[in-house]
Amino acid sequence: MEVLQEKFHNIQDFYKWSLSISDDRVKDWPLMSSPLPTLGFMTAYLTMVKIGPKIMASRPALQLRIPLIIYNLAVMLLNLYIGVELAVVSVRLQYSWFCQPVDYSTNPDEMRIAAALWWYYFSKLVEFTDTLFFILRKKTNQLTFLHIYHHSTMFCLWWIGIKWVAGGSSFLAAMMNSFVHVIMYAYYGLSAFGPSLQKYLWWKKHITCIQLIQFASAGVLGARAIVVGCDFPLWMQYALVQKKLKNSRNGTVRHHGETNGVVANGVASKRFNANGISSQDGQVDKNTSGKKTDKINGEPKSQHSNVRTRAQARREGRSRQDS
């Protein structure tokens, strides 16, 4: 019993320490003060996947054409906002696509980056609706392990990302995936109108190629960051690179005809499963990216004087714990 109590206290201490080095800027934002809401939504999602098909078994499938149109176009607009916001602000801040440490300051532009990333995290919650449409339309054959795993884990992974690294190199993963989602959900929404519009949706055949390019570039950049090194949390790099490789091996991009309920004839079909987050962008020393840097103790430092790097935050948190 004492051993269990000791383990419990150790876990509790580790949790408190991890919170001490989290991003103070986001602690009061919706869903960010505690992991419980995110875990609660994920549990509700998995429960829906478990009992939803049973509830619908004795009921007729729903068509839901109007809700599909509204939902898909709304998600498209949300991703367009996220992608444009990240692109515009990252260019203004001269972010490097290879290595960009997190700036934990309250600089207005840095706060815009953090806010856009929070919206990206929130979009993963919204996308649970994809699965709901499958259930209501009785397309249970599309509730594959990969589909369920992808939706549930991405929501949790990005809670962790926003809680500790709401900025820096995280921007590229979210930005790339958001623009891919704009293309995907635009197709889903417009194709729901029926044959009158479907003949004009010429970009359908290019979606798989676009996703393959996203996967490949994200994987290469993320792996490069791990090999070369960057003042950005390696655990985030590893998590996202491994997830991208797992999705590719499991055939995520092969399901290129899948949607959340619409295909060329307006009838429910499989959904594009490949709307996962791209792995973190690879990083190099900022001296090679053209940004001005200085050095402290031989290590590159951002040109922003108010940057508190992740490594510094971790050291400060450990010092507080030891004291």
C-alpha positions in Angstrom: 0.0 0.0 0.0 2.8 2.4 0.9 4.4 1.6 -2.5 1.2 2.6 -4.3 0.9 5.8 -2.3 4.5 6.7 -3.1 3.9 6.1 -6.8 0.8 8.2 -6.6 2.6 11.1 -4.9 5.4 10.9 -7.5 2.9 11.1 -10.3 1.2 14.0 -8.5 4.5 15.8 -8.0 5.5 15.3 -11.7 2.1 16.7 -12.8 2.6 19.8 -10.6 6.1 20.2 -11.9 4.9 19.9 -15.5 2.3 22.6 -14.9 4.9 24.8 -13.5 6.8 24.9 -16.8 3.6 25.1 -19.0 2.8 28.2 -21.0 1.4 30.8 -18.6 -0.2 32.7 -21.5 -2.8 30.0 -22.2 -3.6 28.7 -18.7 -6.9 30.7 -18.5 -8.0 30.0 -22.1 -11.0 27.7 -22.7 -10.3 24.0 -22.0 -6.6 24.7 -21.1 -6.6 25.0 -17.3 -6.9 21.2 -16.9 -6.6 18.1 -19.1 -9.9 16.8 -17.7 -12.2 18.6 -20.2 -10.1 17.3 -23.1 -10.1 13.8 -21.7 -13.8 14.1 -21.0 -14.5 15.0 -24.7 -12.4 12.1 -25.9 -14.2 9.7 -23.6 -17.5 11.0 -24.9 -16.3 10.5 -28.4 -15.2 6.9 -27.8 -18.5 6.3 -26.1 -20.3 7.7 -29.1 -18.3 5.4 -31.4 -19.2 2.4 -29.2 -23.0 2.9 -28.7 -23.9 5.1 -31.6 -24.0 2.3 -34.2 -26.1 0.2 -31.8 -28.6 3.0 -31.4 -28.9 3.5 -35.2 -29.1 -0.2 -35.9 -33.0 -0.2 -35.7 -33.4 3.2 -37.3 -33.2 4.4 -40.9 -30.1 6.1 -42.1 -30.3 9.9 -42.3 -29.3 11.8 -45.4 -28.3 15.1 -43.7 -27.4 16.9 -47.0 -28.0 20.4 -45.6 -26.1 19.8 -42.4 -23.3 18.3 -44.4 -23.0 21.4 -46.6 -23.1 23.8 -43.6 -20.7 21.7 -41.5 -18.1 21.2 -44.2 -18.0 24.8 -45.4 -17.9 26.0 -41.8 -14.9 23.8 -41.1 -13.3 25.0 -44.3 -13.6 28.6 -43.2 -12.2 27.8 -39.8 -9.2 26.2 -41.3 -8.8 29.1 -43.8 -8.7 31.5 -40.9 -6.2 29.4 -39.0 -3.9 29.0 -42.0 -4.0 32.6 -43.1 -3.4 33.9 -39.6 -0.4 31.6 -39.0 1.0 32.5 -42.5 0.6 36.2 -42.2 2.0 36.5 -38.6 4.8 34.1 -39.1 6.0 36.0 -42.1 5.8 39.3 -40.2 7.9 37.7 -37.4 10.3 36.2 -39.9 9.7 32.7 -38.5 12.1 30.1 -39.8 10.6 27.0 -41.3 13.6 25.0 -40.1 14.0 26.0 -36.5 11.8 28.4 -34.5 12.0 28.4 -30.7 8.9 29.3 -28.8 8.6 32.9 -27.7 6.6 32.9 -24.4 6.4 36.6 -24.3 3.1 38.6 -24.6 4.2 40.2 -27.8 0.9 40.9 -29.7 2.0 38.9 -32.7 3.2 36.0 -30.6 -0.1 36.0 -28.9 -1.8 35.8 -32.3 0.3 32.8 -33.1 -0.8 31.1 -29.8 -4.4 32.0 -30.4 -4.4 30.6 -33.9 -2.9 27.4 -32.6 -5.6 27.2 -29.9 -8.2 27.4 -32.7 -6.4 24.6 -34.5 -6.6 22.5 -31.3 -10.3 23.4 -31.1 -10.9 22.4 -34.7 -9.9 18.8 -33.7 -12.8 18.8 -31.4 -15.1 20.1 -34.1 -14.0 17.3 -36.4 -15.5 14.7 -34.1 -18.6 15.6 -36.0 -17.1 13.7 -39.0 -17.6 10.5 -37.0 -21.1 11.5 -35.9 -22.1 11.9 -39.6 -20.8 8.4 -40.3 -22.9 7.0 -37.5 -26.1 8.9 -38.4 -25.8 7.8 -42.0 -25.1 4.2 -40.9 -21.7 4.1 -42.6 -20.2 2.0 -39.9 -17.8 0.4 -42.3 -15.9 3.7 -42.3 -15.4 3.7 -38.5 -12.0 2.0 -38.9 -9.4 1.8 -36.1 -7.3 4.4 -38.0 -10.1 6.8 -38.3 -11.0 6.6 -34.6 -7.4 6.6 -33.4 -6.6 9.6 -35.6 -9.5 11.8 -34.3 -9.1 10.9 -30.7 -5.3 11.2 -30.4 -5.0 14.4 -32.4 -7.3 16.2 -30.0 -5.3 15.1 -27.0 -1.9 15.7 -28.6 -2.7 19.2 -29.5 -4.0 20.0 -26.0 -0.5 19.1 -24.9 1.0 21.1 -27.7 -0.9 24.3 -26.8 -0.4 23.8 -23.1 3.4 23.7 -23.4 4.5 24.9 -26.9 1.9 27.3 -28.2 4.2 28.9 -30.7 7.6 28.4 -32.4 7.9 25.5 -34.8 4.4 24.3 -34.0 3.1 26.9 -36.4 4.2 25.1 -39.5 2.5 21.8 -38.8 -0.8 23.5 -38.1 -0.5 25.9 -41.0 0.2 23.2 -43.6 -2.5 21.0 -42.4 -5.0 23.8 -42.2 -4.5 24.7 -45.9 -4.9 21.1 -46.8 -8.1 21.0 -44.9 -9.4 24.0 -46.8 -9.1 22.1 -50.0 -10.6 18.9 -48.5 -13.6 20.4 -46.8 -14.3 22.7 -49.7 -14.6 19.7 -51.9 -16.8 17.9 -49.3 -19.1 20.8 -48.9 -19.5 21.7 -52.5 -20.0 18.0 -53.6 -22.9 17.8 -51.2 -24.9 20.1 -53.5 -25.1 17.2 -56.0 -24.2 16.6 -59.6 -24.9 20.2 -60.7 -21.6 21.3 -58.9 -19.7 18.0 -58.8 -18.6 18.2 -62.4 -16.7 21.4 -61.6 -14.8 20.0 -58.7 -11.7 19.3 -60.7 -9.3 19.3 -57.8 -10.6 16.1 -56.3 -8.0 14.0 -58.2 -5.2 16.2 -56.7 -6.1 15.8 -53.0 -4.2 12.6 -52.5 -1.1 14.1 -54.2 -1.3 17.2 -52.0 -1.5 15.1 -48.9 1.4 13.0 -49.9 3.5 16.2 -50.4 2.4 17.4 -47.0 3.4 14.1 -45.3 6.7 13.8 -47.1 7.8 17.4 -46.4 6.6 17.4 -42.8 8.4 14.1 -42.2 11.6 15.2 -43.7 11.6 18.6 -41.9 10.8 16.9 -38.6 13.4 14.3 -38.9 16.0 16.9 -39.9 15.1 18.9 -36.7 15.8 15.8 -34.6 19.1 15.1 -36.3 20.4 18.7 -36.6 19.0 19.9 -33.4 16.9 23.0 -32.5 15.8 24.9 -29.4 12.4 23.3 -29.6 11.1 20.4 -27.5 12.3 17.1 -29.0 9.4 15.2 -27.5 7.0 17.2 -29.7 9.2 16.6 -32.7 9.3 12.8 -32.0 5.6 12.6 -31.3 4.5 14.3 -34.5 7.1 12.7 -36.8 6.2 9.2 -35.5 2.5 9.8 -35.9 3.0 11.0 -39.5 5.0 7.9 -40.3 2.4 5.7 -38.6 -0.4 7.3 -40.6 1.5 6.8 -43.9 2.3 3.1 -43.1 -1.3 2.4 -42.2 -2.5 3.7 -45.5 -4.0 7.0 -44.4 -3.5 8.6 -47.8 -4.8 5.6 -49.7 -8.3 6.5 -48.5 -8.4 9.3 -51.0 -12.0 8.8 -51.9 -13.3 9.2 -48.4 -15.4 12.1 -47.2 -17.7 12.6 -44.2 -20.7 11.7 -46.2 -20.6 13.0 -49.7 -19.2 11.8 -53.0 -19.7 12.6 -56.7 -23.3 11.4 -56.7 -24.3 13.0 -53.5 -24.5 9.7 -51.7 -22.6 8.9 -48.5 -19.1 7.6 -49.1 -15.9 7.1 -47.1 -14.2 10.1 -45.6 -10.7 11.4 -46.2 -8.9 10.1 -43.1 -5.8 12.0 -44.0 -6.6 15.2 -42.2 -4.1 14.5 -39.5 -1.6 17.0 -38.3 1.6 17.1 -40.1 4.7 16.4 -38.1 6.7 19.2 -36.8 8.8 21.1 -39.3 12.5 20.4 -39.3 14.8 22.9 -37.8 18.3 24.2 -38.3 20.4 26.8 -36.6 18.8 30.2 -37.2 22.2 31.5 -38.5 21.5 29.4 -41.6 18.0 30.7 -42.0 19.0 34.3 -42.5 17.7 35.6 -39.2 19.9 37.8 -37.1 21.1 36.1 -33.9 23.5 36.6 -31.2 25.0 34.0 -29.0 25.1 33.4 -25.2 27.6 30.8 -24.0 28.0 29.6 -27.6 24.3 28.9 -28.1 22.1 30.9 -30.6 19.6 33.2 -29.1 16.5 34.8 -30.8 16.7 38.4 -31.8 13.7 39.1 -29.5 15.1 40.2 -26.1 12.0 38.9 -24.3 12.2 35.3 -25.5 12.1 32.8 -22.7 13.1 29.5 -24.3 11.8 26.1 -23.5 15.1 25.0 -22.1 15.2 28.0 -19.8 11.6 27.3 -18.6 12.5 23.7 -17.9 15.5 24.6 -15.9 13.5 27.1 -13.9 10.8 24.6 -13.2 13.4 22.0 -12.0 14.9 24.6 -9.8 11.6 25.4 -8.2 10.9 21.7 -7.7 14.3 21.1 -6.1 13.8 24.0 -3.7 
